[in-house]
Protein backbone atom coordinates (compact mmCIF):
# COMPACT_ATOMS: atom_id res chain seq x y z
CA UNK A 1 0.00 0.00 0.00
CA UNK A 2 2.85 2.39 0.86
CA UNK A 3 4.50 1.81 -2.53
CA UNK A 4 1.18 2.41 -4.30
CA UNK A 5 0.67 5.69 -2.44
CA UNK A 6 4.23 6.79 -3.13
CA UNK A 7 3.94 6.10 -6.86
CA UNK A 8 0.62 7.95 -6.94
CA UNK A 9 2.26 11.22 -5.93
CA UNK A 10 5.39 10.62 -7.99
CA UNK A 11 7.77 9.38 -5.26
CA UNK A 12 10.03 6.38 -5.88
CA UNK A 13 10.94 4.73 -2.58
CA UNK A 14 13.99 2.99 -4.04
CA UNK A 15 15.28 6.06 -5.86
CA UNK A 16 14.96 8.30 -2.81
CA UNK A 17 16.38 5.63 -0.43
CA UNK A 18 13.25 6.26 1.61
CA UNK A 19 12.60 3.66 4.31
CA UNK A 20 9.13 2.55 5.34
CA UNK A 21 9.60 4.16 8.76
CA UNK A 22 10.60 7.54 7.33
CA UNK A 23 7.72 7.46 4.88
CA UNK A 24 5.18 6.74 7.59
CA UNK A 25 6.73 9.28 9.95
CA UNK A 26 7.07 12.25 7.62
CA UNK A 27 4.34 11.63 5.08
CA UNK A 28 1.28 10.70 7.09
CA UNK A 29 -0.57 13.52 5.32
CA UNK A 30 -0.03 11.73 2.00
CA UNK A 31 -1.39 8.42 3.23
CA UNK A 32 -4.42 10.02 4.88
CA UNK A 33 -5.34 12.03 1.81
CA UNK A 34 -4.96 9.12 -0.59
CA UNK A 35 -7.11 6.86 1.55
CA UNK A 36 -10.05 9.26 1.80
CA UNK A 37 -10.07 11.31 -1.40
CA UNK A 38 -11.97 10.21 -4.53
CA UNK A 39 -9.94 8.77 -7.41
CA UNK A 40 -10.35 11.96 -9.46
CA UNK A 41 -8.85 14.09 -6.69
CA UNK A 42 -5.91 11.71 -6.33
CA UNK A 43 -5.18 11.94 -10.06
CA UNK A 44 -5.37 15.75 -9.80
CA UNK A 45 -2.95 15.77 -6.86
CA UNK A 46 -0.54 13.55 -8.75
CA UNK A 47 -0.51 15.89 -11.74
CA UNK A 48 -0.11 18.96 -9.54
CA UNK A 49 2.69 17.50 -7.43
CA UNK A 50 4.80 16.16 -10.28
CA UNK A 51 6.06 19.66 -11.10
CA UNK A 52 6.45 20.51 -7.40
CA UNK A 53 5.27 24.08 -7.81
CA UNK A 54 1.84 24.09 -6.17
CA UNK A 55 1.52 24.95 -2.46
CA UNK A 56 -0.33 21.64 -2.16
CA UNK A 57 3.02 19.93 -2.80
CA UNK A 58 4.82 21.67 0.04
CA UNK A 59 4.69 18.69 2.46
CA UNK A 60 6.08 16.36 -0.20
CA UNK A 61 8.83 18.72 -1.33
CA UNK A 62 9.85 19.20 2.29
CA UNK A 63 9.80 15.42 2.65
CA UNK A 64 12.30 15.05 -0.20
CA UNK A 65 14.62 17.59 1.45
CA UNK A 66 14.14 15.83 4.81
CA UNK A 67 15.19 12.47 3.36
CA UNK A 68 18.41 13.94 1.95
CA UNK A 69 19.27 15.76 5.19
CA UNK A 70 18.53 12.70 7.36
CA UNK A 71 20.73 10.52 5.20
CA UNK A 72 23.55 13.08 5.26
CA UNK A 73 23.38 13.46 9.05
CA UNK A 74 24.25 9.78 9.40
CA UNK A 75 27.28 9.99 7.08
CA UNK A 76 30.91 10.91 7.66
CA UNK A 77 31.32 13.88 5.25
CA UNK A 78 34.67 15.64 4.96
CA UNK A 79 34.17 17.70 1.79
CA UNK A 80 33.44 21.28 2.93
CA UNK A 81 31.68 22.18 -0.34
CA UNK A 82 29.25 19.29 0.16
CA UNK A 83 28.70 20.36 3.77
CA UNK A 84 27.98 23.94 2.75
CA UNK A 85 25.45 22.73 0.15
CA UNK A 86 23.75 20.51 2.73
CA UNK A 87 23.63 23.29 5.33
CA UNK A 88 22.00 25.61 2.78
CA UNK A 89 19.42 22.92 1.98
CA UNK A 90 18.84 22.28 5.69
CA UNK A 91 18.24 25.97 6.41
CA UNK A 92 15.80 26.22 3.52
CA UNK A 93 13.98 23.14 4.82
CA UNK A 94 13.68 24.69 8.30
CA UNK A 95 12.24 27.88 6.78
CA UNK A 96 9.79 25.81 4.78
CA UNK A 97 8.49 23.85 7.77
CA UNK A 98 8.20 27.04 9.81
CA UNK A 99 6.30 28.87 7.08
CA UNK A 100 3.98 25.93 6.44
CA UNK A 101 3.22 25.47 10.15
CA UNK A 102 2.60 29.20 10.58
CA UNK A 103 0.05 29.29 7.76
CA UNK A 104 -1.52 25.98 8.71
CA UNK A 105 -2.16 26.86 12.35
CA UNK A 106 -2.76 30.62 12.21
CA UNK A 107 -6.54 30.03 12.37
CA UNK A 108 -6.03 28.88 15.97
CA UNK A 109 -5.33 32.47 17.07
CA UNK A 110 -8.93 33.13 18.06
CA UNK A 111 -9.04 30.09 20.34
CA UNK A 112 -6.01 30.93 22.47
CA UNK A 113 -8.05 31.69 25.59
CA UNK A 114 -9.71 28.30 25.83
CA UNK A 115 -8.57 24.72 25.94
CA UNK A 116 -9.83 22.92 22.86
CA UNK A 117 -10.08 19.14 22.80
CA UNK A 118 -9.40 17.89 19.28
CA UNK A 119 -11.98 15.23 18.52
CA UNK A 120 -11.99 15.29 14.74
CA UNK A 121 -10.63 12.33 12.85
CA UNK A 122 -7.11 12.54 11.46
CA UNK A 123 -8.41 12.42 7.90
CA UNK A 124 -10.84 15.31 8.38
CA UNK A 125 -8.14 17.34 10.16
CA UNK A 126 -5.75 16.84 7.27
CA UNK A 127 -8.31 17.78 4.62
CA UNK A 128 -9.25 20.92 6.54
CA UNK A 129 -5.59 21.90 6.87
CA UNK A 130 -5.01 21.61 3.13
CA UNK A 131 -8.30 23.39 2.41
CA UNK A 132 -7.42 26.22 4.75
CA UNK A 133 -3.93 26.49 3.32
CA UNK A 134 -5.06 26.76 -0.28
CA UNK A 135 -8.38 28.59 -0.17
CA UNK A 136 -8.27 30.96 2.80
CA UNK A 137 -8.29 34.62 1.71
CA UNK A 138 -6.25 35.50 4.82
CA UNK A 139 -3.45 33.28 3.60
CA UNK A 140 -3.08 35.02 0.22
CA UNK A 141 0.01 36.99 1.14
CA UNK A 142 1.75 34.16 3.04
CA UNK A 143 1.03 31.82 0.13
CA UNK A 144 3.08 34.04 -2.15
CA UNK A 145 6.01 33.68 0.23
CA UNK A 146 5.32 29.95 0.45
CA UNK A 147 5.42 29.68 -3.34
CA UNK A 148 8.76 31.49 -3.44
CA UNK A 149 10.17 29.17 -0.78
CA UNK A 150 8.84 26.13 -2.65
CA UNK A 151 10.49 27.18 -5.93
CA UNK A 152 13.77 27.81 -4.12
CA UNK A 153 13.65 24.44 -2.35
CA UNK A 154 12.85 22.59 -5.58
CA UNK A 155 15.83 24.23 -7.23
CA UNK A 156 18.11 23.22 -4.37
CA UNK A 157 16.91 19.61 -4.47
CA UNK A 158 17.67 19.43 -8.21
CA UNK A 159 21.14 20.86 -7.54
CA UNK A 160 21.99 18.17 -4.98
CA UNK A 161 21.16 15.19 -7.21
CA UNK A 162 24.87 14.42 -7.71
CA UNK A 163 25.53 15.00 -4.01
CA UNK A 164 22.99 12.30 -3.13
CA UNK A 165 24.99 9.82 -5.21
CA UNK A 166 28.23 10.81 -3.46
CA UNK A 167 26.61 10.26 -0.04
CA UNK A 168 26.51 6.53 -0.72
CA UNK A 169 30.34 6.52 -0.68
CA UNK A 170 30.54 8.26 2.71
CA UNK A 171 30.80 5.87 5.69
CA UNK A 172 27.97 5.83 8.22
CA UNK A 173 28.45 7.46 11.61
CA UNK A 174 25.71 5.66 13.51
CA UNK A 175 22.55 3.63 13.08
CA UNK A 176 19.68 6.10 12.73
CA UNK A 177 17.00 5.78 15.44
CA UNK A 178 13.40 5.07 14.48
CA UNK A 179 12.11 8.34 15.96
CA UNK A 180 13.54 11.71 14.94
CA UNK A 181 13.09 13.15 18.45
CA UNK A 182 15.51 10.52 19.80
CA UNK A 183 18.05 11.52 17.17
CA UNK A 184 17.81 15.24 17.92
CA UNK A 185 17.83 14.68 21.69
CA UNK A 186 21.01 12.60 21.53
CA UNK A 187 22.98 14.28 18.74
CA UNK A 188 24.49 17.71 18.20
CA UNK A 189 21.95 19.74 16.21
CA UNK A 190 22.88 22.12 13.39
CA UNK A 191 26.68 22.31 13.86
CA UNK A 192 27.99 19.88 11.24
CA UNK A 193 29.82 22.42 9.11
CA UNK A 194 31.35 24.13 12.17
CA UNK A 195 32.60 20.74 13.39
CA UNK A 196 34.31 20.07 10.07
CA UNK A 197 35.96 23.51 10.13
CA UNK A 198 37.44 22.75 13.55
CA UNK A 199 38.59 19.30 12.44
CA UNK A 200 40.25 20.79 9.35
CA UNK A 201 42.17 23.22 11.57
CA UNK A 202 43.31 20.43 13.89
CA UNK A 203 44.49 18.10 11.12
CA UNK A 204 46.29 20.78 9.14
CA UNK A 205 50.07 20.39 9.40
CA UNK A 206 52.51 23.28 9.19
CA UNK A 207 55.45 23.30 6.77
CA UNK A 208 58.56 21.55 8.05
CA UNK A 209 60.48 23.78 10.44
CA UNK A 210 57.55 26.04 11.38
CA UNK A 211 57.32 26.53 15.14
CA UNK A 212 54.30 28.79 15.55
CA UNK A 213 51.78 27.50 18.07
CA UNK A 214 48.45 27.43 16.24
CA UNK A 215 45.40 28.73 18.14
CA UNK A 216 41.72 28.61 17.15
CA UNK A 217 39.38 30.97 19.07
CA UNK A 218 35.72 29.92 19.36
CA UNK A 219 33.44 32.73 20.53
CA UNK A 220 29.74 32.65 21.34
CA UNK A 221 27.14 33.51 23.99
CA UNK A 222 26.33 31.35 27.00
CA UNK A 223 24.62 28.02 26.21
CA UNK A 224 25.22 28.35 22.47
CA UNK A 225 27.10 25.02 22.39
CA UNK A 226 30.84 25.84 22.41
CA UNK A 227 31.79 23.00 24.76
CA UNK A 228 29.43 20.61 22.98
CA UNK A 229 31.00 21.39 19.60
CA UNK A 230 34.54 20.86 20.91
CA UNK A 231 33.57 17.65 22.72
CA UNK A 232 32.15 16.17 19.51
CA UNK A 233 35.26 17.16 17.56
CA UNK A 234 37.53 15.56 20.18
CA UNK A 235 35.70 12.24 19.75
CA UNK A 236 36.38 12.17 16.02
CA UNK A 237 38.64 9.22 15.12
CA UNK A 238 40.88 11.37 12.91
CA UNK A 239 41.49 13.82 15.76
CA UNK A 240 42.15 11.03 18.26
CA UNK A 241 44.67 9.51 15.87
CA UNK A 242 46.40 12.82 15.18
CA UNK A 243 47.13 13.81 18.80
CA UNK A 244 48.76 11.75 21.53
CA UNK A 245 46.35 13.17 24.09
CA UNK A 246 43.73 15.86 24.72
CA UNK A 247 43.92 18.16 27.72
CA UNK A 248 40.76 20.12 28.63
CA UNK A 249 41.52 23.00 30.98
CA UNK A 250 39.04 25.43 32.50
CA UNK A 251 40.36 28.73 33.83
CA UNK A 252 38.80 31.67 35.67
CA UNK A 253 41.75 34.07 35.57
CA UNK A 254 44.86 31.96 34.97
CA UNK A 255 46.23 32.56 38.46
CA UNK A 256 49.47 31.07 39.79
CA UNK A 257 47.55 28.04 41.06
CA UNK A 258 45.90 27.54 37.69
CA UNK A 259 49.28 27.92 35.98
CA UNK A 260 50.64 25.11 38.16
CA UNK A 261 47.61 22.96 37.34
CA UNK A 262 48.10 23.65 33.65
CA UNK A 263 51.78 22.70 33.78
CA UNK A 264 51.10 19.49 35.70
CA UNK A 265 48.23 18.57 33.39
CA UNK A 266 50.34 18.97 30.25
CA UNK A 267 53.12 16.87 31.77
CA UNK A 268 50.71 14.11 32.78
CA UNK A 269 49.11 13.96 29.35
CA UNK A 270 52.51 13.64 27.64
CA UNK A 271 53.93 10.86 29.81
CA UNK A 272 53.00 8.12 27.36
CA UNK A 273 53.72 9.94 24.08
CA UNK A 274 57.06 8.16 23.58
CA UNK A 275 55.21 4.88 22.98
CA UNK A 276 53.17 6.42 20.18
CA UNK A 277 55.32 7.04 17.09
CA UNK A 278 52.42 8.04 14.85
CA UNK A 279 51.73 11.51 16.19
CA UNK A 280 55.12 12.73 17.53
CA UNK A 281 53.64 13.46 20.97
CA UNK A 282 51.33 16.19 19.70
CA UNK A 283 48.94 17.54 22.33
CA UNK A 284 45.57 19.19 21.85
CA UNK A 285 44.85 21.76 24.55
CA UNK A 286 41.26 22.95 24.99
CA UNK A 287 41.12 26.03 27.24
CA UNK A 288 37.60 26.98 28.32
CA UNK A 289 37.69 30.55 29.63
CA UNK A 290 35.08 31.23 32.30
CA UNK A 291 34.70 35.00 32.18
CA UNK A 292 36.51 37.83 30.45
CA UNK A 293 40.23 37.26 31.05
CA UNK A 294 42.54 40.25 31.09
CA UNK A 295 45.12 40.66 28.35
CA UNK A 296 47.85 39.92 30.90
CA UNK A 297 46.19 36.61 31.84
CA UNK A 298 45.77 35.64 28.19
CA UNK A 299 49.44 36.43 27.52
CA UNK A 300 50.43 34.19 30.43
CA UNK A 301 48.27 31.38 29.07
CA UNK A 302 49.78 31.67 25.60
CA UNK A 303 53.36 31.82 26.95
CA UNK A 304 52.77 28.80 29.18
CA UNK A 305 51.33 26.89 26.24
CA UNK A 306 54.41 27.56 24.12
CA UNK A 307 56.62 26.47 27.01
CA UNK A 308 54.88 23.28 28.12
CA UNK A 309 53.34 21.75 25.00
CA UNK A 310 55.46 20.02 22.32
CA UNK A 311 55.87 21.16 18.74
CA UNK A 312 52.93 20.38 16.48
CA UNK A 313 50.43 20.78 19.29
CA UNK A 314 47.38 23.01 18.90
CA UNK A 315 45.13 25.07 21.16
CA UNK A 316 41.39 25.73 21.08
CA UNK A 317 40.21 28.72 23.13
CA UNK A 318 36.49 29.05 23.95
CA UNK A 319 34.96 32.15 25.48
CA UNK A 320 31.90 34.40 25.49
CA UNK A 321 34.13 37.43 24.91
CA UNK A 322 35.90 38.65 21.78
CA UNK A 323 39.13 39.49 23.64
CA UNK A 324 40.52 36.05 22.75
CA UNK A 325 40.30 36.74 19.01
CA UNK A 326 43.64 38.58 18.91
CA UNK A 327 45.45 35.45 20.11
CA UNK A 328 44.16 33.32 17.26
CA UNK A 329 46.48 32.28 14.44
CA UNK A 330 43.50 31.51 12.20
CA UNK A 331 40.06 33.01 11.58
CA UNK A 332 37.92 32.76 14.73
CA UNK A 333 34.79 30.64 14.76
CA UNK A 334 31.75 32.65 15.89
CA UNK A 335 28.83 30.55 17.09
CA UNK A 336 25.36 32.06 17.11
CA UNK A 337 22.01 30.85 18.39
CA UNK A 338 19.85 28.89 15.97
CA UNK A 339 17.69 30.82 13.55
CA UNK A 340 14.05 31.08 14.62
CA UNK A 341 13.02 28.62 11.90
CA UNK A 342 15.64 26.04 12.91
CA UNK A 343 14.77 26.55 16.57
CA UNK A 344 11.10 25.86 15.87
CA UNK A 345 11.97 22.64 14.01
CA UNK A 346 14.14 21.53 16.95
CA UNK A 347 11.61 22.57 19.59
CA UNK A 348 8.65 20.98 17.80
CA UNK A 349 10.44 17.65 17.38
CA UNK A 350 11.52 17.50 21.02
CA UNK A 351 8.11 18.59 22.31
CA UNK A 352 5.90 16.18 20.38
CA UNK A 353 8.34 13.28 20.38
CA UNK A 354 6.85 10.28 18.61
CA UNK A 355 3.36 11.86 18.60
CA UNK A 356 2.10 13.08 15.23
CA UNK A 357 1.78 16.90 15.52
CA UNK A 358 -0.84 16.95 12.75
CA UNK A 359 -3.26 15.27 15.15
CA UNK A 360 -3.03 18.23 17.56
CA UNK A 361 -3.44 21.53 15.67
CA UNK A 362 -4.34 23.43 18.84
CA UNK A 363 -1.21 22.22 20.62
CA UNK A 364 0.91 23.01 17.56
CA UNK A 365 -0.26 26.62 17.66
CA UNK A 366 0.46 26.88 21.39
CA UNK A 367 3.90 25.33 20.90
CA UNK A 368 4.76 27.88 18.19
CA UNK A 369 3.75 30.77 20.44
CA UNK A 370 5.80 29.37 23.36
CA UNK A 371 8.83 28.85 21.09
CA UNK A 372 8.68 32.48 19.97
CA UNK A 373 9.11 33.59 23.60
CA UNK A 374 12.29 31.57 24.13
CA UNK A 375 14.42 33.57 21.70
CA UNK A 376 16.19 30.51 20.26
CA UNK A 377 17.87 29.59 23.55
CA UNK A 378 18.78 25.84 23.32
CA UNK A 379 18.64 25.46 27.11
CA UNK A 380 15.04 26.72 27.09
CA UNK A 381 14.14 24.38 24.22
CA UNK A 382 15.19 21.29 26.14
CA UNK A 383 13.70 22.28 29.50
CA UNK A 384 10.35 23.56 28.21
CA UNK A 385 9.98 20.75 25.67
CA UNK A 386 10.35 18.18 28.45
CA UNK A 387 7.78 20.05 30.58
CA UNK A 388 5.21 20.18 27.77
CA UNK A 389 5.80 16.57 26.76
CA UNK A 390 5.23 15.41 30.35
CA UNK A 391 2.01 17.49 30.57
CA UNK A 392 0.50 16.81 27.16
CA UNK A 393 -2.78 18.72 27.32
CA UNK A 394 -4.05 22.01 25.94
CA UNK A 395 -5.10 23.47 29.29
CA UNK A 396 -1.61 23.19 30.78
CA UNK A 397 0.07 24.48 27.61
CA UNK A 398 -2.30 27.46 27.53
CA UNK A 399 -1.41 28.28 31.13
CA UNK A 400 2.33 28.04 30.35
CA UNK A 401 1.92 30.38 27.37
CA UNK A 402 -0.17 32.94 29.27
CA UNK A 403 2.16 32.88 32.27
CA UNK A 404 5.35 33.16 30.18
CA UNK A 405 3.97 35.92 27.97
CA UNK A 406 2.75 37.98 30.94
CA UNK A 407 6.02 37.57 32.83
CA UNK A 408 8.25 38.54 29.88
CA UNK A 409 6.09 41.54 28.95
CA UNK A 410 6.11 42.69 32.57
CA UNK A 411 9.90 42.45 32.84
CA UNK A 412 10.47 44.26 29.57
CA UNK A 413 8.09 47.09 30.52
CA UNK A 414 9.71 47.54 33.95
CA UNK A 415 13.39 46.97 33.14
CA UNK A 416 13.59 47.17 29.35
CA UNK A 417 15.27 43.77 29.13
CA UNK A 418 14.18 40.19 28.48
CA UNK A 419 14.83 37.97 31.55
CA UNK A 420 16.54 35.44 29.24
CA UNK A 421 19.17 38.09 28.45
CA UNK A 422 19.74 38.67 32.17
CA UNK A 423 20.36 34.95 32.70
CA UNK A 424 22.87 35.03 29.87
CA UNK A 425 24.81 37.61 31.88
CA UNK A 426 24.63 35.39 35.00
CA UNK A 427 23.06 38.14 37.14
CA UNK A 428 20.50 38.01 39.93
CA UNK A 429 17.04 37.44 38.47
CA UNK A 430 13.49 36.93 39.73
CA UNK A 431 11.03 34.52 38.09
CA UNK A 432 7.35 34.16 38.86
CA UNK A 433 5.62 30.93 39.85
CA UNK A 434 2.64 29.80 37.81
CA UNK A 435 1.04 27.95 40.73
CA UNK A 436 1.64 30.78 43.21
CA UNK A 437 1.47 34.30 41.70
CA UNK A 438 2.29 35.84 45.09
CA UNK A 439 5.72 34.17 45.09
CA UNK A 440 8.86 34.50 42.98
CA UNK A 441 11.92 32.34 42.38
CA UNK A 442 15.17 34.25 42.93
CA UNK A 443 18.09 32.86 40.90
CA UNK A 444 21.40 33.71 42.59
CA UNK A 445 23.96 31.69 40.62
CA UNK A 446 24.22 29.43 37.58
CA UNK A 447 26.47 26.39 37.55
CA UNK A 448 27.72 24.00 34.91
CA UNK A 449 28.46 20.63 36.51
CA UNK A 450 30.42 17.77 35.00
CA UNK A 451 29.02 14.30 34.39
CA UNK A 452 30.78 13.07 37.54
CA UNK A 453 28.75 15.33 39.84
CA UNK A 454 25.52 14.13 41.42
CA UNK A 455 22.67 16.25 40.09
CA UNK A 456 19.89 17.72 42.28
CA UNK A 457 16.60 15.85 42.51
CA UNK A 458 14.45 18.99 42.15
CA UNK A 459 13.88 20.38 38.65
CA UNK A 460 13.54 24.07 37.88
CA UNK A 461 10.51 23.50 35.64
CA UNK A 462 8.64 21.83 38.49
CA UNK A 463 9.37 24.80 40.76
CA UNK A 464 8.24 27.49 38.30
CA UNK A 465 5.38 25.69 36.53
CA UNK A 466 4.48 23.03 39.11
CA UNK A 467 3.70 22.70 42.79
CA UNK A 468 7.19 21.80 44.05
CA UNK A 469 8.19 24.34 46.71
CA UNK A 470 11.65 23.87 48.29
CA UNK A 471 12.54 25.83 51.42
CA UNK A 472 15.56 28.11 51.74
CA UNK A 473 18.39 28.38 49.24
CA UNK A 474 18.57 25.19 47.18
CA UNK A 475 20.22 23.92 44.02
CA UNK A 476 17.80 22.83 41.32
CA UNK A 477 18.43 21.03 38.04
CA UNK A 478 17.61 23.03 34.93
CA UNK A 479 18.73 20.48 32.35
CA UNK A 480 20.98 17.43 32.15
CA UNK A 481 22.53 17.07 28.69
CA UNK A 482 22.49 13.66 27.02
CA UNK A 483 25.35 14.47 24.63
CA UNK A 484 29.08 15.12 25.24
CA UNK A 485 30.42 16.65 27.40
CA UNK A 486 27.28 15.64 29.40
CA UNK A 487 27.09 18.82 31.46
CA UNK A 488 24.32 19.44 33.97
CA UNK A 489 23.01 22.98 34.29
CA UNK A 490 22.12 23.92 37.85
CA UNK A 491 20.71 27.08 39.47
CA UNK A 492 21.07 28.18 43.07
CA UNK A 493 17.72 29.72 43.90
CA UNK A 494 15.21 30.53 46.62
CA UNK A 495 11.44 31.10 46.76
CA UNK A 496 10.44 34.45 48.23
CA UNK A 497 7.18 36.33 48.70
CA UNK A 498 6.62 38.83 45.93
CA UNK A 499 6.57 42.47 46.99
CA UNK A 500 3.30 44.15 46.00
CA UNK A 501 4.71 47.57 45.17
CA UNK A 502 1.63 48.48 43.15
CA UNK A 503 -0.64 48.13 46.20
CA UNK A 504 1.61 50.33 48.31
CA UNK A 505 1.56 53.11 45.76
CA UNK A 506 -2.21 52.94 45.59
CA UNK A 507 -2.63 53.27 49.37
CA UNK A 508 -0.30 56.27 49.53
CA UNK A 509 -2.37 58.28 47.05
Buried (B, 14 or more C-beta within 10 A) or exposed (E): EBEEBBEBBBBEBEEBBBBEEBBEBBBBBBBBBBEBBEEEEBEEBBEBBEEBBBBBBBBBBBBBBBBBBBBBBBBEBEEEEBBEBBBBBBBBBBBBBBBBBBBBBBBBEEBBEEBBEEEEEBBEBBBBBBEBBEEBEEBEEBBEEBBEBBEEBBEBBEEBEEBBEEBEEBEEEEEBBEBBBBBBBEBBBBBBBBBBBBBEBBBEEBEEEEEEBBBBBBBBBBBBBBBBBBBBBBEBEEBBEBBBBBBBBBBEBBEEEBBEBBEEBBEEBBEEBEEBEEBBBBBBBBBBBEEBBEEEBBEBBBEBBBEBBEEBBBBBBBBBEEBBBEBBBBEBBEBEBBBBBBBBBBBBBBBBBEBEBBBBBBBBBBBBBBBBBBBBBBBBBBBBBBBBBEBBEBEBBBBBBBBBBEBBEEBEEEEEEBBBBBBBEBEEBBBBBBBBEEBBBBBEEBBBBEEEEEBBEBBBBBBBBBEBBBEEEBBBBBBBBEBBBBBBBBBBBBBEEEEEEEEEEEEEE
